[in-house]
């Protein structure tokens, strides 16, 4: 419980006190900590998984609250150290989790506006980025549009991944291991060439595959209940 509370509040961070971090390795640790804090916070809203109009409305209200909080935190005149501290807590990012949760609850991935419309959403996102004038809400709305675009692309070619990776899910491993791999090359001064890109990509996929086979699959088999049910 104490460990949960510490990570939930993001009080203890690797690299504190300020300056919080100087290099990519430290930043990656901060990003992972932020992800952990979001997962711990998500435990509070998992009981809302039961589908009903009231529960959906509550998730929507929480989304608006945390979106407003993210905008407020973005505008408040924090010092650099304070801003970095807040950036690695769940507070400025949790609205994105709630947006994904709401889309999953409403099954928007099966919507005619999203399923099979990946290239349409690419165009919408590009037009939004280049044609909509800068404003306070633009980056936040842009992130929500990007999340819709990502889901739409996933359901535009739903069988493509099965044909390529044959049921293996390398997404989480790629997220976890890509920065350590990249930082290894950066620390050795190996940057800016196509060969480094290919080697880093290959090594990341290799580590992701090992993680999927020997770690992630074992834990997935231990799951008693899926959120999709």
Secondary structure as GFF3:
##gff-version 3
##sequence-region A 1 229
A	DSSP	alpha_helix	2	9	.	.	.	ID=ss1
A	DSSP	alpha_helix	24	42	.	.	.	ID=ss2
A	DSSP	three_ten_helix	46	49	.	.	.	ID=ss3
A	DSSP	alpha_helix	53	75	.	.	.	ID=ss4
A	DSSP	alpha_helix	80	87	.	.	.	ID=ss5
A	DSSP	alpha_helix	94	105	.	.	.	ID=ss6
A	DSSP	three_ten_helix	108	110	.	.	.	ID=ss7
A	DSSP	alpha_helix	118	131	.	.	.	ID=ss8
A	DSSP	alpha_helix	138	154	.	.	.	ID=ss9
A	DSSP	alpha_helix	160	165	.	.	.	ID=ss10
A	DSSP	alpha_helix	171	187	.	.	.	ID=ss11
A	DSSP	alpha_helix	194	211	.	.	.	ID=ss12
A	DSSP	pi_helix	212	216	.	.	.	ID=ss13
A	DSSP	alpha_helix	217	220	.	.	.	ID=ss14
###
